[in-house]
């Protein structure tokens, strides 16, 4: 993949516990920060239930749209962990015991602990590439442009280092934040003009409340530092004209 080409990914969060509100998703942030750092832009995030048909249909749509798809959740030992079999169905390949995964898990557990539930974590799509897990043994897996990771945030985070050489990104996405003591309505028109003059730069406006006062953080994102600097100059120009205070956060 050409390093100069923009590379896009989607994140697919799988789990009824996320949709019910019982568990708070932090994996999206972890994955997005990591992907941006290696030049992969996250174009879409979806959260879906543990339902095979929904997983299969969503996965087939995303993998045909994006360069990479990262799934989280559903690769554990219980009955509702159905991501591996759903990925198998999406690709039309066998769902079977992965010999290498079985050996890894068998070696990880003490004698008598490698029960049927834990053996389920060795059932993967045929010829899947393993993503090693330095924290709890059970590997994730990769089929073509789909990478399936566990839902436990600390475990997922520990596995990303092993993926860096398997993901080909574009130019790293850089960002600059300008925090202002103002409200969005005060800068909306001026900020729109800057965005219209820099259509290939992403400019976001995010209100905050800090130290008892309202403010707005403007985030400029681009692969090109010169374009970020140009936008920064244009924003600071109207900020100075309006006599808006720039603050540290």
C-alpha positions as CSV (number, residue, x, y, z in Angstrom):
1,X,0.0,0.0,0.0
2,X,1.4,3.4,-1.0
3,X,2.4,5.5,2.0
4,X,1.1,8.6,0.3
5,X,-2.4,7.2,0.0
6,X,-4.9,8.0,2.7
7,X,-5.7,4.9,4.7
8,X,-9.0,4.4,6.4
9,X,-10.3,2.1,9.0
10,X,-13.6,1.3,10.8
11,X,-14.1,0.1,14.4
12,X,-16.8,-2.4,15.2
13,X,-17.7,-2.7,18.8
14,X,-19.5,-5.9,19.5
15,X,-21.4,-6.5,22.7
16,X,-24.8,-6.3,24.4
17,X,-23.1,-5.0,27.5
18,X,-22.1,-1.8,25.6
19,X,-25.5,-1.2,24.2
20,X,-27.2,-1.8,27.6
21,X,-24.9,0.8,29.2
22,X,-23.6,-1.8,31.7
23,X,-20.1,-1.4,30.3
24,X,-18.5,1.8,29.1
25,X,-16.6,1.6,25.8
26,X,-13.0,2.9,26.0
27,X,-11.6,0.8,23.2
28,X,-12.7,3.2,20.5
29,X,-10.5,5.9,22.0
30,X,-7.6,3.6,22.4
31,X,-7.8,2.2,18.9
32,X,-8.4,5.6,17.3
33,X,-5.4,7.3,19.0
34,X,-3.2,4.3,18.0
35,X,-4.4,4.2,14.4
36,X,-4.0,7.9,13.9
37,X,-0.4,7.7,15.2
38,X,0.5,5.2,12.5
39,X,-1.3,7.1,9.7
40,X,-4.7,5.4,9.6
41,X,-7.8,7.6,9.7
42,X,-10.8,6.2,11.5
43,X,-13.8,6.9,9.3
44,X,-16.6,5.1,11.2
45,X,-17.4,3.4,14.5
46,X,-20.4,1.1,15.0
47,X,-21.7,-0.6,18.1
48,X,-23.8,-3.7,17.5
49,X,-25.3,-6.6,19.6
50,X,-24.1,-10.2,19.9
51,X,-26.3,-11.4,17.1
52,X,-24.6,-13.4,14.3
53,X,-26.6,-12.1,11.3
54,X,-26.0,-8.5,12.4
55,X,-22.3,-9.1,12.9
56,X,-21.9,-10.8,9.5
57,X,-23.9,-8.2,7.6
58,X,-22.1,-5.3,9.3
59,X,-18.7,-6.8,8.8
60,X,-19.2,-7.5,5.1
61,X,-20.3,-3.9,4.6
62,X,-17.4,-2.4,6.5
63,X,-14.6,-4.7,5.1
64,X,-15.7,-3.8,1.6
65,X,-15.7,-0.1,2.4
66,X,-12.5,0.4,4.5
67,X,-8.9,-0.6,4.2
68,X,-9.0,-2.1,7.7
69,X,-11.7,-3.2,10.1
70,X,-11.0,-3.7,13.9
71,X,-13.6,-5.6,15.9
72,X,-13.6,-5.6,19.7
73,X,-15.4,-8.1,22.0
74,X,-16.9,-11.5,21.6
75,X,-13.8,-13.7,21.5
76,X,-14.0,-15.1,25.0
77,X,-15.1,-18.5,26.3
78,X,-18.9,-18.0,26.9
79,X,-21.9,-18.8,24.8
80,X,-22.4,-15.2,23.7
81,X,-18.8,-14.8,22.4
82,X,-19.6,-15.4,18.7
83,X,-17.3,-13.0,16.9
84,X,-14.9,-15.8,15.6
85,X,-17.8,-17.9,14.1
86,X,-19.4,-14.7,12.7
87,X,-16.1,-13.7,11.0
88,X,-15.9,-17.2,9.5
89,X,-19.4,-16.9,8.1
90,X,-18.7,-13.4,6.7
91,X,-15.8,-14.8,4.8
92,X,-17.4,-18.1,3.9
93,X,-14.6,-20.1,5.5
94,X,-14.5,-22.9,8.0
95,X,-14.8,-22.3,11.8
96,X,-12.4,-24.8,13.3
97,X,-9.8,-25.5,16.0
98,X,-6.7,-23.4,15.3
99,X,-3.8,-25.7,16.2
100,X,-1.4,-23.0,17.2
101,X,-4.0,-21.1,19.3
102,X,-4.9,-24.4,21.0
103,X,-1.2,-25.0,21.9
104,X,-0.8,-21.5,23.2
105,X,-3.9,-21.8,25.4
106,X,-3.0,-25.3,26.6
107,X,0.5,-24.1,27.7
108,X,-0.9,-21.0,29.4
109,X,-3.3,-22.8,31.8
110,X,-2.4,-25.1,34.6
111,X,-3.2,-28.8,34.3
112,X,-6.9,-29.3,34.6
113,X,-7.8,-25.6,34.0
114,X,-8.0,-25.9,30.2
115,X,-11.7,-26.7,30.2
116,X,-14.2,-26.8,27.4
117,X,-15.0,-23.1,27.7
118,X,-11.4,-22.1,27.4
119,X,-10.9,-24.5,24.5
120,X,-13.6,-22.5,22.7
121,X,-11.2,-19.6,22.4
122,X,-9.0,-21.8,20.1
123,X,-11.9,-22.1,17.6
124,X,-11.2,-19.5,14.9
125,X,-11.7,-18.9,11.2
126,X,-9.7,-21.3,9.0
127,X,-6.1,-20.2,8.5
128,X,-6.5,-17.1,10.6
129,X,-3.4,-15.2,11.6
130,X,-3.0,-14.9,15.3
131,X,-2.6,-11.7,17.3
132,X,-0.6,-12.6,20.3
133,X,-1.9,-11.7,23.8
134,X,0.9,-11.0,26.3
135,X,-1.6,-10.4,29.1
136,X,-4.0,-13.3,29.4
137,X,-2.9,-15.8,26.8
138,X,-6.0,-16.0,24.5
139,X,-5.0,-14.7,21.1
140,X,-6.9,-12.4,18.8
141,X,-6.9,-13.1,15.1
142,X,-6.8,-11.6,11.7
143,X,-8.4,-12.6,8.4
144,X,-7.5,-10.4,5.4
145,X,-8.3,-6.8,6.4
146,X,-10.3,-7.7,9.5
147,X,-8.6,-7.7,12.9
148,X,-10.5,-9.1,15.9
149,X,-9.4,-8.1,19.4
150,X,-10.8,-8.7,22.9
151,X,-13.2,-6.4,24.6
152,X,-11.3,-6.0,27.9
153,X,-9.5,-2.6,27.5
154,X,-6.3,-3.4,29.2
155,X,-5.8,-6.6,27.3
156,X,-6.7,-5.0,23.9
157,X,-4.2,-2.2,24.6
158,X,-1.4,-4.7,25.4
159,X,-1.9,-6.4,22.0
160,X,-1.6,-3.4,19.8
161,X,2.2,-3.4,19.8
162,X,2.2,-6.7,18.0
163,X,0.1,-5.3,15.2
164,X,2.2,-2.2,14.3
165,X,4.2,-4.0,11.6
166,X,1.1,-5.6,10.1
167,X,-0.8,-2.3,9.5
168,X,0.4,-0.2,6.6
169,X,-0.7,3.4,7.2
170,X,-0.3,6.7,5.3
171,X,1.2,9.8,6.7
172,X,0.7,10.2,10.5
173,X,-2.2,12.5,11.3
174,X,-1.1,15.6,13.2
175,X,-3.2,17.9,15.3
176,X,-3.1,21.2,17.1
177,X,-5.5,22.5,19.7
178,X,-6.4,26.1,20.4
179,X,-8.4,26.7,23.6
180,X,-10.4,29.9,23.9
181,X,-12.4,31.6,26.6
182,X,-15.5,32.1,24.5
183,X,-18.7,30.3,23.4
184,X,-19.2,28.6,20.0
185,X,-21.8,31.1,18.8
186,X,-19.2,33.9,19.1
187,X,-16.8,32.2,16.7
188,X,-19.1,30.1,14.5
189,X,-19.1,32.4,11.4
190,X,-15.4,33.1,11.5
191,X,-14.5,29.5,12.0
192,X,-16.8,28.4,9.1
193,X,-14.9,30.8,6.8
194,X,-11.6,29.3,7.8
195,X,-12.9,25.8,7.2
196,X,-14.3,26.8,3.8
197,X,-10.9,28.1,2.8
198,X,-9.2,24.9,4.0
199,X,-11.5,22.1,2.9
200,X,-8.8,19.4,3.1
201,X,-8.1,20.2,6.8
202,X,-10.4,18.9,9.5
203,X,-11.4,21.6,12.0
204,X,-13.5,20.8,15.0
205,X,-15.0,22.9,17.7
206,X,-15.6,21.4,21.2
207,X,-17.1,23.3,24.1
208,X,-15.6,22.8,27.6
209,X,-16.3,23.9,31.2
210,X,-13.1,24.4,33.2
211,X,-12.4,26.3,36.5
212,X,-16.0,27.5,36.6
213,X,-15.8,29.1,33.1
214,X,-17.0,28.2,29.6
215,X,-14.6,27.8,26.8
216,X,-14.1,26.3,23.3
217,X,-11.3,24.1,22.1
218,X,-10.6,24.3,18.3
219,X,-8.8,21.2,17.0
220,X,-7.0,21.3,13.7
221,X,-6.1,17.9,12.1
222,X,-4.2,17.2,8.9
223,X,-1.3,15.1,7.6
224,X,0.4,18.4,6.5
225,X,2.0,20.5,9.3
226,X,2.1,23.5,7.0
227,X,-1.6,23.4,6.5
228,X,-2.2,23.2,10.2
229,X,0.1,26.2,10.7
230,X,-1.8,28.2,8.0
231,X,-5.2,27.4,9.7
232,X,-3.7,28.3,13.1
233,X,-2.7,31.7,11.8
234,X,-6.1,32.3,10.3
235,X,-7.9,31.4,13.5
236,X,-5.6,33.5,15.7
237,X,-6.2,36.4,13.4
238,X,-9.9,36.5,14.0
239,X,-9.4,35.6,17.7
240,X,-7.2,38.7,18.1
241,X,-9.6,40.9,16.2
242,X,-12.4,39.7,18.5
243,X,-10.2,40.1,21.5
244,X,-10.9,36.6,22.7
245,X,-8.6,35.2,25.4
246,X,-6.4,32.1,24.5
247,X,-6.1,29.8,27.5
248,X,-4.0,26.8,28.5
249,X,-5.8,23.6,29.4
